[in-house]
Structure formats: C-alpha cells, structure tokens
Amino acid sequence: MEIGIYATTHGLAYRDDQNVLARSLPADQLRPVETAQLAERLGFHSMWFPDHVCMPMDSESEHVANASGSRAYEPRHTMFDAAVVMGAVAHTTTSLKLGTSVLISPYRNPLSDARQFATIDQLSNGRLLYGVGAGWMQEEFAAIGIPYAERGPRTDECIEIYKRSWTDDVVSYQGRFYQFAALSMDPKPRQQPPPIIYGGVTPGGARRAARSCDGFYPIFLDPFAKPDRYAKEQEIIRTELDAIGRPHDGFIMMGVSSARMTSPADPLSQERPPRPPPPAAPHSQEPPRRICTGTAEQILEDLHGFAKAGYGLVVCFFDCPSGQLSELEDQMQQFSTSVIPEARNIRPQGGWKTAI
C-alpha cells in the first residue's frame, strides 16, 4: 500500500466528532510547492490537489465529505488553482506523483483541461494521476452557468474527450454537449494515456468509474468512516467490469482519509465506546476512535482495514487543529518514519490493481 497526501492549496484540515473542516489560510502561508518537495523527500507516493473555481458565500448544498452534510469550507476561502500549482510542483520535484482530488469535469471545456493536464504530464515526465468527478455544489454550478442536472452526462463526454485528445492523432467528437472535428492536440502526454480515476460515493459514480475510468476514489473524511463503507459500490464495479470484459486487476481502488498521529497518552488514541451513527449515515457504524488516528500501530491497523477492503493507495488529509503549517510538517515527518515504511508491506485484497 502507498500513502499519498492532500495538498495545501485549499488550506489545512481539522475535525470535530462529526465532520472534517477546511481552515482557510492566507495565500503566503499555503506553501504548496515547498510542502510537495517535503512530501517527496519523506517518501510519500503522491500529492492530490482539490478543485473549486469559486466559493459561494452561502451554500445549502450538502458536502459529500461529511455524513452530516455540513459545509467544510469557509464562506471566503483562500484557494489556489490546482493546475497552476501542479505545473510548479512538476518542475520542482522528480518522483512525487501528482493527482487531482478531484477535477470537476463539467466546470470547464474538456479540450482546455486536456491541454492543461497533458502539459502537466509532460512537465512531470509522466507523473500525472487524473482524478475527475461530476461535482456536488449546486451554487458553484449556477455561478459558472452549467445546469447542475447535466453534470453526470457532461462528465461522461468530458472523460471521452480527454482520452481522444491524449491518444488520437486527429481529434473529433460529436456529442450532446460538445461537438468538434479534425483538431490537433499536441503534444500528447508522456503516459498514453494518463490514468483516469473517478472520484465518487454513489452507485452511479461506481458505474461511471467501471465503464470509463481506471480506478475508483471515494472519500473517508468524516471522523468515523469505515474502510468497508463502499463495499456495495465495489460490487457494482465488479459487475460492470465483468459485463464489458475488463479485468479487475487492471482497476485500482484508492481513497482519501482524514488522519492524525498522536502519542499513546493523547485522548484521541484512547479506545472509546461506540455510539449510534447519525441518522444521515445509517450505513456507517463508528469504530471506537477516529479513522487513521492514534499511534503508528493504530493507524497501521486501520490501513490493514483499508487493504482488506481492497484499497492500494490511501491519501491522507491530515488533521491539523492548530491551523499551522508546522503541524502538518510534523505529521508528515511522523508518518514518514513510523507508517510509510510499514504500509508498503501491506498488500491490498480483492484482486484489484495494487499500484498506480
């Protein structure tokens, strides 16, 4: 199993007993390039960059990261653009893989995205991991001028256009939302093509992942998520792959989880009696402590749970309640010493692809 890290382009994470939240930081404190360079030195597999175009001051959209649906972002939230920062990181690192977590495909013209991310794959010498999704914030869709109800079929067309742009000598497409013919899209990415991983949490997302993508990337950010939360979606993926004749071992399961290493004496490391799950998440029974939280041994126990559920890559969104980048760097150092070397000996189960 490999361990990735969530980028600091949207600030730092912190948690309460129900939700993961994002703390906005001043732009000069985000330092995503320096954090990426540190992640590479410490042996992290990849860095994953979130995507928003704008942030509505008021939002009634339920945040998919939280079982309660609570908003994770502040009303005025400092956010760097993923593609721009990834270009800088590509130039200043050599081995760290660069992922989008996830790019909301309907927000932009797919030809523009295909161009930008082919460039990133070129600049990084083939290190792009292309996470895509359909989006969830209705107010952001309204601001951009894209009907929220069209996000699913638009995403299907975008994924097909990415693939054609990256592989076809002459690029053409005739769809419901996008139509063009006889275009040049060069240079192609180093990878032919870069892997596309679908970020989703629904049966429909699972079907889209199996039909069109190379992996499935759900979220485990609320504090008491369980590694087997998406077993139903995995079965949907197996059924879809079988129907179209795709082998399971060519498809990767990966997820993003909140995480925090603590000392044995820290209250977060202590076993607590489970309490009933919130009404919004009847499928999720609490473990006795927050997921991927505690001592190295406790975190590795959770990672074994992820591996048992089929996951070969876990992206950590570190819980940093101080809001200080130094706390994130300390967490990274501790994971580098006590978790990453042992995690590499954990083998995912279920017959899925084991590395990406």
C-alpha positions in Angstrom: 0.0 0.0 0.0 1.1 3.5 -0.8 0.4 6.7 1.1 -0.4 10.0 -0.6 -1.0 13.4 0.9 -3.7 16.1 0.3 -2.3 19.3 -1.0 -2.4 22.6 1.0 -3.9 24.6 -1.9 -7.2 24.9 0.0 -5.7 25.3 3.5 -5.5 22.8 6.3 -7.9 20.2 7.7 -9.3 19.9 11.2 -12.0 17.7 12.6 -14.7 17.5 15.3 -16.6 14.4 16.2 -18.8 14.6 13.1 -17.1 16.5 10.3 -13.9 17.3 8.5 -13.5 21.0 8.0 -11.0 23.1 6.0 -9.3 26.1 7.5 -8.5 28.9 5.1 -5.0 30.3 5.3 -3.5 33.5 3.9 -2.0 32.8 0.5 1.5 33.3 1.6 1.1 30.6 4.2 -0.2 27.8 1.9 3.3 27.0 0.5 2.1 24.0 -1.6 5.3 23.7 -3.6 7.5 23.5 -0.5 5.1 21.0 1.0 5.3 18.9 -2.1 9.1 18.9 -2.1 9.0 17.8 1.6 6.5 15.1 0.7 8.8 13.8 -1.9 11.8 13.7 0.4 9.8 11.9 3.1 8.6 9.1 0.7 5.0 10.0 0.1 3.7 8.4 -3.1 1.7 11.3 -4.4 0.2 14.7 -3.7 -3.5 15.3 -4.5 -4.9 18.7 -5.4 -8.5 19.7 -4.8 -10.6 21.8 -7.3 -13.0 24.6 -7.0 -13.5 27.6 -9.3 -15.2 29.8 -6.7 -16.7 29.6 -3.3 -20.4 30.7 -2.7 -20.7 32.9 0.4 -23.8 30.9 1.3 -24.5 27.3 0.4 -27.2 24.8 1.1 -25.5 22.0 -0.8 -24.7 19.1 1.4 -21.0 18.4 1.5 -20.3 14.9 0.4 -17.2 14.7 2.7 -19.4 14.8 5.8 -22.1 12.3 6.9 -23.9 15.3 8.4 -23.8 17.2 5.2 -22.2 20.2 6.9 -20.2 22.6 4.9 -16.5 22.1 5.0 -15.3 25.4 3.5 -15.4 28.9 5.0 -17.5 31.5 3.1 -14.5 33.4 1.9 -11.9 30.7 1.4 -8.4 31.2 0.0 -7.9 28.6 -2.8 -5.0 28.2 -5.3 -5.8 26.8 -8.7 -4.8 23.1 -9.0 -3.4 23.0 -12.5 -1.2 26.1 -12.0 0.3 24.8 -8.8 0.8 21.3 -10.2 2.8 22.8 -13.0 5.1 24.4 -10.4 5.4 21.2 -8.5 6.1 19.2 -11.6 9.1 21.5 -12.2 10.5 21.3 -8.7 10.1 17.6 -7.9 11.3 14.4 -9.7 9.4 11.4 -8.3 6.3 12.6 -6.5 3.1 11.7 -8.5 0.6 14.5 -9.0 -3.1 13.8 -8.7 -6.3 15.9 -8.9 -8.7 15.3 -6.0 -10.8 15.7 -7.9 -11.1 17.9 -11.0 -14.8 18.7 -11.5 -15.0 17.9 -15.2 -18.2 19.9 -16.1 -16.8 23.2 -14.8 -14.6 23.8 -17.9 -14.3 22.9 -21.5 -12.8 19.4 -21.7 -10.4 20.4 -24.5 -8.9 23.1 -22.3 -8.5 20.6 -19.4 -7.0 18.0 -21.8 -4.4 20.6 -22.9 -3.5 21.8 -19.4 -3.1 18.3 -17.9 -1.2 16.9 -20.9 1.2 19.8 -20.2 1.5 18.8 -16.6 2.2 15.2 -17.6 4.9 16.4 -20.0 6.5 18.7 -17.4 6.5 16.0 -14.7 7.8 13.3 -17.1 4.7 11.2 -16.8 3.6 11.6 -13.2 0.0 12.8 -13.6 -2.8 10.9 -12.0 -6.1 12.3 -13.2 -8.9 12.2 -10.7 -12.2 13.5 -12.0 -15.7 13.9 -10.7 -19.1 15.3 -11.5 -19.3 17.8 -8.7 -21.8 18.4 -5.9 -22.1 22.2 -5.1 -25.2 23.5 -6.8 -24.4 27.2 -6.2 -21.0 26.8 -7.9 -22.6 25.3 -11.0 -25.1 28.2 -11.1 -22.2 30.7 -10.9 -20.4 29.0 -13.8 -23.5 28.8 -15.9 -23.7 25.0 -16.2 -27.0 23.3 -15.3 -26.5 21.1 -12.2 -28.8 18.4 -13.6 -26.4 18.0 -16.6 -23.3 17.2 -14.6 -23.4 13.5 -15.0 -23.8 13.2 -18.8 -21.4 16.2 -19.3 -18.8 14.3 -17.2 -19.2 11.2 -19.4 -18.5 13.3 -22.5 -15.5 15.0 -20.9 -13.9 11.8 -20.0 -14.2 10.5 -23.6 -12.8 13.8 -24.9 -9.8 13.6 -22.5 -9.0 10.2 -23.9 -9.3 11.1 -27.5 -7.3 14.3 -27.0 -4.5 12.3 -25.4 -4.3 9.4 -27.9 -5.9 10.3 -31.3 -3.7 11.9 -34.0 -6.7 13.8 -35.2 -9.3 14.6 -32.5 -13.0 14.7 -33.3 -16.1 14.3 -31.2 -19.9 14.7 -31.7 -21.9 14.5 -28.5 -24.8 16.2 -26.8 -22.8 18.9 -25.2 -19.6 19.1 -27.2 -19.0 18.9 -30.9 -15.8 19.4 -32.9 -13.9 17.8 -35.8 -10.4 17.4 -37.1 -8.4 19.1 -34.3 -4.8 18.9 -33.4 -4.0 18.3 -29.7 -0.2 18.0 -29.4 2.0 17.2 -27.7 0.4 14.1 -26.2 1.0 13.3 -22.6 4.1 11.2 -21.7 1.7 8.5 -20.5 -0.5 7.0 -23.1 -2.9 8.0 -21.7 -2.6 9.1 -18.0 -4.7 7.0 -15.7 -8.2 8.5 -15.0 -9.6 7.8 -11.5 -13.2 8.6 -10.8 -14.0 10.3 -7.5 -17.4 9.3 -6.4 -19.5 8.0 -3.5 -22.7 6.7 -5.3 -23.8 3.7 -7.3 -23.9 5.9 -10.4 -20.4 7.0 -9.8 -19.3 3.5 -9.4 -20.8 2.5 -12.7 -19.2 5.5 -14.4 -15.8 4.6 -12.9 -16.0 1.0 -14.2 -17.2 2.0 -17.7 -14.9 4.8 -18.4 -12.0 5.1 -15.9 -9.1 3.2 -14.4 -10.0 3.4 -10.7 -12.5 4.5 -8.1 -11.7 7.2 -5.5 -14.2 7.6 -2.7 -13.8 9.7 0.5 -13.4 8.7 4.1 -13.1 12.1 5.6 -15.7 12.2 8.3 -14.0 11.1 11.5 -15.7 7.7 12.0 -15.8 6.4 8.4 -15.1 2.7 8.0 -12.9 1.2 5.3 -15.7 -1.1 4.0 -18.1 1.8 3.6 -18.3 1.4 -0.2 -18.5 -2.4 -0.4 -21.8 -2.0 -2.3 -20.2 0.3 -4.9 -17.3 -2.1 -5.3 -19.7 -4.9 -6.2 -21.3 -2.6 -8.7 -17.9 -2.0 -10.2 -17.2 -5.8 -10.4 -20.5 -6.4 -12.2 -19.9 -3.6 -14.6 -16.3 -4.7 -15.4 -17.4 -8.2 -16.0 -20.2 -7.0 -18.3 -17.7 -5.2 -20.5 -14.9 -7.7 -20.3 -12.4 -5.7 -18.2 -10.2 -7.5 -15.7 -10.5 -6.5 -12.1 -6.7 -6.4 -11.6 -6.4 -3.5 -14.1 -8.6 -1.3 -11.9 -7.4 0.3 -8.7 -9.3 1.2 -5.5 -8.0 4.2 -3.7 -9.4 6.6 -1.1 -8.8 9.8 0.8 -9.0 9.6 4.6 -8.5 12.1 7.4 -5.6 11.2 9.6 -3.6 12.2 12.6 -0.8 10.6 14.5 -0.8 11.1 18.3 1.1 9.8 21.3 -0.3 6.9 23.3 -1.4 9.3 26.1 -3.4 11.5 23.8 -7.2 11.2 24.3 -7.6 10.6 20.5 -5.6 7.4 20.9 -7.9 6.0 23.6 -10.5 3.4 22.9 -14.0 4.9 23.3 -17.3 3.1 23.4 -19.1 3.3 20.1 -22.2 5.4 19.8 -25.1 5.1 17.3 -24.4 6.5 13.9 -26.0 9.8 12.9 -29.4 9.4 11.0 -27.8 10.8 7.8 -25.4 7.8 7.7 -27.2 4.6 8.7 -24.6 2.5 6.8 -21.7 3.7 8.9 -21.1 2.2 12.4 -18.5 4.1 14.4 -15.2 2.4 15.3 -14.0 3.3 18.8 -11.7 6.1 17.6 -11.4 8.4 14.6 -10.2 6.7 11.5 -6.4 6.7 10.9 -5.9 8.4 14.2 -3.7 7.4 17.1 -0.4 5.7 17.4 1.5 4.3 14.4 0.3 0.9 15.4 -3.3 2.0 15.5 -3.0 3.8 12.1 -1.4 0.7 10.6 -4.3 -1.3 11.9 -6.7 1.0 10.0 -4.6 0.8 6.9 -4.8 -3.0 7.1 -8.6 -2.5 7.2 -8.3 -0.4 4.0 -6.2 -3.1 2.4 -8.7 -5.8 3.4 -11.4 -3.7 1.7 -9.3 -3.6 -1.5 -7.5 -0.2 -1.3 -4.0 0.1 -2.6 -3.5 3.8 -2.1 -4.7 5.9 0.8 -4.4 9.7 0.5 -4.1 11.4 3.9 -5.8 14.7 4.7 -4.0 15.4 7.9 -6.0 16.8 10.9 -4.1 20.0 11.9 -6.3 21.8 14.5 -3.7 24.4 15.2 -4.0 25.8 11.6 -0.2 25.9 11.4 1.8 24.5 8.5 4.4 23.4 11.1 1.9 21.0 12.5 1.3 19.4 9.1 5.1 19.1 8.6 5.4 17.4 11.9 2.6 14.9 11.0 4.4 14.2 7.7 7.6 13.5 9.4 6.0 11.1 11.9 4.2 9.2 9.0 7.5 9.1 7.1 9.3 7.4 10.0 6.6 5.2 11.5 3.8 4.5 8.9 5.0 4.7 5.3 7.8 2.0 5.5 5.4 -0.5 7.2 2.5 0.4 4.9 4.5 -0.6 1.9 4.4 -4.2 3.2 0.6 -4.2 3.3 -1.0 -5.9 0.3 -4.5 -5.0 -0.8 -7.0 -7.8 -1.2 -9.9 -8.4 -3.5 -8.0 -8.9 -6.8 -7.8 -5.2 -7.7 -4.8 -3.4 -9.2 -2.2 -3.0 -6.4 -0.3 0.1 -7.6 -0.6 3.1 -9.8 
